[in-house]
Amino acid sequence: MVRIVCVFFDGEASRAEPDEYVEITNAGRASQALAGWRLLDVADGRPEFVFPARTLDPGETIRVYTNEAHPEWGGFSFGRGSAIWSNSAPDEAVLYDENGALVSRKSYPPGC
């Protein structure tokens, strides 16, 4: 079972908050291919991150950053030059599988 664990919505790196991230974990017993899965900010309907070919093993956790790439967390980034997750109003991250089925959603605050 792949799920969004938390949304780190109040980045510390700069005003553009490139260090914001969504943390995703495989809490199931089987590996899960993520190719074509989509992560997005439901309040705005964008931006959208589409996963490349990648398998998430049981117990493994990855992060999708706003505009940083951390290999130790999978190396994923929206590649966006401005903050995604609102600091002043509640928001929600949503994860869909390759067929468009809702897999997980996570509101914040609280963050990570």
SEGUTOR-349457 format. One line per 2 residues: number of its first residue (from 1); for each residue x negated, y, z negated of N, C-alpha, C. Coordinates in pm, 1 decimal. Atoms other than C-alpha are relative to their C-alpha. Last residue first. Example, Ala and Ser with C-alpha at 12.3 -4.5 7.8 and 13.67 -1.06 7.14 Angstrom:
2> 82.0,-119.0,6.0,-1367.0,-106.0,-714.0,77.0,109.0,-73.0; -89.0,-119.0,0.0,-1230.0,-450.0,-780.0,-90.0,120.0,0.0
//
This chain:
112> 84.9,114.6,35.4,-628.9,1649.6,-859.6,-68.4,20.6,-133.5; 95.2,42.3,-102.2,-341.1,1893.2,-820.0,-77.6,-120.9,-47.7
110> 143.0,-16.4,28.5,-35.4,1945.6,-1032.6,-85.1,-49.1,115.2; 88.6,52.3,102.7,114.0,2115.8,-843.4,64.5,-113.2,-77.8
108> 88.0,-61.5,98.4,183.9,1966.7,-600.1,53.4,137.6,-31.7; -20.4,-141.8,29.4,401.3,1730.0,-401.6,-108.4,46.9,-96.8
106> 45.2,-44.1,131.6,286.3,1398.8,-260.3,19.0,150.0,-11.1; -8.4,-146.0,12.3,430.4,1200.8,25.9,-36.4,37.7,-140.8
104> 19.5,-59.4,131.8,359.8,847.9,140.6,19.1,150.4,8.3; 74.2,92.8,83.9,418.9,604.8,427.5,-9.0,53.1,-142.4
102> 53.2,-62.9,120.8,684.1,780.1,636.2,-65.1,-106.1,-87.4; -71.7,31.9,123.7,727.1,595.7,965.7,-68.7,66.1,-119.2
100> -76.8,-113.9,47.9,592.5,772.1,1274.8,81.4,-27.5,-124.6; -133.5,5.4,-60.8,479.3,453.2,1450.4,89.7,114.7,-44.0
98> 13.2,-19.7,-145.2,108.3,514.8,1380.2,133.1,-4.9,73.3; 77.5,101.9,-69.5,183.3,558.4,1008.7,1.5,25.2,150.5
96> -80.5,85.6,-87.5,296.3,884.6,850.9,-90.2,-104.6,64.2; 78.7,93.8,-78.2,140.9,1067.6,554.2,94.6,-91.9,76.8
94> -75.3,116.5,-46.5,299.9,1378.3,401.9,-89.6,-83.9,90.6; 74.8,69.2,-105.5,143.1,1653.7,190.5,77.1,-126.5,35.0
92> -0.4,145.0,-5.4,382.2,1872.4,-7.2,-82.0,-49.6,118.7; 12.1,47.6,-137.3,396.8,2230.8,-126.1,-6.4,-151.1,-3.8
90> 12.0,145.4,-13.4,476.7,2423.5,-441.0,3.6,-40.9,147.5; -131.2,64.4,-8.5,423.1,2797.4,-404.0,-19.6,-150.5,12.6
88> -102.9,-74.9,72.4,131.3,3020.5,-503.4,137.9,-64.1,2.4; 32.4,-8.1,142.3,-178.6,2817.8,-415.2,113.7,60.9,-80.9
86> -37.8,-124.1,68.7,-50.3,2708.6,-74.3,-34.0,-5.7,-148.3; -91.9,26.9,110.4,-234.4,2417.8,89.1,22.5,125.7,-82.4
84> -120.4,70.4,-43.5,-386.9,2485.0,428.8,104.1,-3.3,-110.2; -62.9,89.0,97.3,-663.3,2740.8,367.5,127.9,-62.4,57.3
82> -72.9,-67.4,107.3,-832.6,2890.7,673.0,69.4,-103.0,-88.1; 75.7,-110.8,57.3,-1098.3,2785.2,924.0,71.7,78.9,-107.4
80> -76.1,-124.9,-1.5,-939.6,2448.3,1000.8,-76.4,109.1,-74.5; 77.4,-91.1,-83.2,-1148.0,2146.4,1091.6,66.3,135.4,12.5
78> -93.7,-64.1,-91.6,-876.5,1916.4,952.5,-75.2,92.0,96.3; -28.1,-142.3,17.4,-1163.3,1718.4,805.5,104.3,46.2,101.2
76> -116.5,-53.9,-70.7,-1255.9,1352.5,754.9,23.9,146.9,-33.1; 41.9,-97.1,-100.9,-1606.9,1232.3,664.3,113.7,66.7,76.0
74> -53.8,38.0,-130.6,-1489.7,915.2,486.1,-36.9,95.4,111.4; -146.2,9.3,11.8,-1531.7,1031.0,124.8,64.4,-30.8,134.8
72> -27.5,89.0,112.2,-1911.3,972.4,101.5,149.4,-19.2,-25.0; 10.7,140.5,-39.8,-1942.0,1122.2,449.1,34.9,-97.8,-111.8
70> 75.2,68.0,105.2,-1812.5,1458.7,321.9,-5.4,-148.8,34.4; 11.5,143.5,-28.7,-1699.3,1681.8,608.3,-91.0,-61.6,-104.9
68> 129.2,55.6,39.2,-1571.9,2028.8,522.2,1.5,-148.2,37.1; 102.5,-35.0,-98.9,-1292.5,2236.9,671.7,-139.8,-37.6,-48.7
66> -47.2,-108.2,-86.0,-959.7,2147.7,508.0,-103.6,33.2,106.3; 29.6,-137.6,43.0,-1081.1,1816.4,370.5,56.1,101.3,99.1
64> -4.2,-80.4,-121.6,-927.0,1471.1,425.6,-12.6,145.2,-45.7; -52.7,-135.8,9.0,-1031.7,1244.6,140.9,-0.8,63.7,138.2
62> 57.8,-96.5,-93.1,-1085.4,869.6,121.4,61.1,136.7,-26.8; -58.4,-133.7,1.3,-1026.8,606.6,-146.7,-75.5,88.0,98.3
60> 80.2,-108.5,-57.2,-1091.2,232.1,-120.2,78.4,130.9,0.3; 70.9,-73.4,103.8,-918.3,-11.1,-358.5,-81.7,117.8,50.1
58> -67.4,-3.4,130.1,-821.2,-245.7,-75.8,-86.5,69.3,-105.3; 1.7,126.5,72.0,-1004.7,-148.4,245.3,73.1,11.3,-134.2
56> 6.7,-33.0,141.9,-911.3,147.9,462.6,15.0,-130.8,-77.4; -71.7,92.3,86.6,-988.2,72.3,826.6,-23.6,40.6,-144.2
54> 61.9,14.4,133.5,-1081.5,348.6,1068.0,84.8,-96.4,-79.7; 11.5,141.2,36.1,-1005.6,425.3,1433.4,-79.1,-11.6,-130.0
52> 64.4,79.2,-105.7,-934.0,798.2,1433.3,0.0,-147.3,-43.2; 113.3,85.7,32.3,-682.3,951.4,1194.0,-54.3,-70.3,123.4
50> -25.6,133.6,-53.5,-460.9,1231.5,1318.7,-125.4,-83.8,-23.5; 122.7,75.8,-17.7,-469.0,1547.1,1104.2,39.4,-138.9,48.2
48> -13.6,144.4,1.0,-176.3,1784.0,1147.4,-137.3,-63.2,21.3; 66.6,73.2,-105.5,-172.1,2149.5,1064.5,20.1,-150.1,-18.4
46> 134.4,-3.8,-55.7,115.6,2180.2,1055.0,-95.8,52.5,-105.7; -2.0,93.4,-111.9,482.0,2118.8,979.6,-133.3,-7.0,72.5
44> 23.2,-70.4,-126.2,469.9,2433.7,767.3,13.3,-90.8,122.2; -63.4,-132.0,7.8,620.3,2300.4,444.2,-11.4,75.0,132.9
42> -141.3,7.7,-36.5,532.8,1938.5,537.3,68.4,137.4,-1.7; -62.4,-88.7,97.7,157.0,1994.1,544.4,146.9,9.5,38.2
40> -33.1,-139.6,-26.2,35.1,1703.8,753.7,61.1,70.0,-119.6; -13.1,-69.3,128.5,-135.0,1366.4,763.3,33.8,144.3,30.9
38> 0.4,-146.7,3.9,-93.4,1142.1,1068.7,21.4,51.0,-141.8; -77.1,-50.4,113.9,-179.3,775.0,1130.1,-15.4,151.7,-5.0
36> -127.6,-57.5,-40.8,-303.9,704.7,1482.5,88.1,46.0,-114.7; 0.3,-64.7,-132.0,-582.7,471.5,1374.0,140.2,47.5,36.8
34> -58.8,-134.4,5.7,-541.4,396.8,1001.7,7.9,69.6,135.6; 51.6,-80.6,-110.7,-598.9,18.7,997.4,73.5,133.7,-0.1
32> -98.6,-68.6,-82.4,-508.4,-116.1,653.3,-70.5,81.7,107.6; 56.4,-114.3,-72.2,-703.3,-375.1,454.6,107.8,59.5,90.1
30> 48.5,25.0,-135.9,-494.2,-600.3,233.1,-58.4,127.9,59.2; 92.4,113.6,1.6,-432.9,-613.9,-141.5,-59.6,-30.3,136.5
28> -48.6,133.8,-33.9,-267.4,-276.3,-179.0,-108.8,-104.4,-4.6; -28.6,69.0,125.8,-366.5,42.2,-361.8,50.5,-142.1,24.3
26> -65.9,126.1,-33.5,-530.3,185.7,-48.7,15.6,-77.1,-130.8; 52.4,126.2,50.9,-604.1,538.8,-160.7,78.9,-118.4,55.1
24> -83.2,113.6,-42.5,-562.5,885.5,-7.3,-67.7,-129.3,-43.6; 62.4,127.2,32.5,-697.1,1213.0,-148.1,98.5,-113.6,26.1
22> -104.6,95.0,35.5,-589.3,1534.6,21.4,-70.1,-132.8,-21.6; -9.3,133.7,-59.2,-853.0,1805.3,24.9,125.8,-72.3,-44.9
20> -128.2,62.9,32.1,-936.5,2171.0,-35.5,-0.8,-140.4,60.6; 14.7,116.6,87.3,-1311.6,2237.0,4.0,132.5,-55.4,-52.3
18> 32.8,117.2,-81.6,-1273.8,2468.3,304.6,-8.8,-128.9,-81.3; -18.1,126.2,71.0,-1092.7,2718.1,78.3,-28.9,-124.7,84.9
16> -54.9,90.3,-101.2,-1081.2,3013.6,321.5,22.1,-141.5,-54.4; -140.5,-36.8,-20.6,-1129.8,3247.9,23.2,68.6,-93.0,101.4
14> -16.2,-135.6,-51.2,-1449.1,3065.7,-61.7,148.1,29.2,14.4; 114.9,-37.3,-82.9,-1588.1,2740.3,-207.2,6.8,143.1,52.2
12> 90.1,-88.9,73.4,-1345.7,2694.9,-500.8,-111.3,57.5,86.7; 142.2,13.8,-25.4,-1045.6,2530.8,-339.7,-83.1,106.5,-68.7
10> 59.2,-128.8,35.0,-703.6,2550.0,-498.4,-150.9,-10.0,10.4; -53.7,-112.5,-75.8,-495.2,2277.0,-335.1,-65.8,134.0,-28.1
8> 83.3,-101.8,63.8,-664.2,1953.0,-437.0,25.5,128.3,77.5; 35.5,-109.4,-90.2,-373.6,1732.0,-325.6,-79.7,101.0,-81.8
6> -7.7,-138.2,47.6,-332.9,1398.8,-502.8,-38.0,97.7,111.2; 20.5,-3.4,143.9,-297.9,1021.8,-471.3,17.5,141.7,-53.1
4> 66.9,-124.8,34.5,-150.7,996.7,-121.9,-6.6,5.3,-152.0; -77.3,-111.9,54.2,-61.5,634.0,-67.6,-87.8,122.9,-21.7
2> 78.0,-122.9,-12.3,-163.9,321.8,119.5,85.7,114.5,-50.6; -83.9,-117.8,0.0,0.0,0.0,0.0,-88.8,124.7,0.0
//
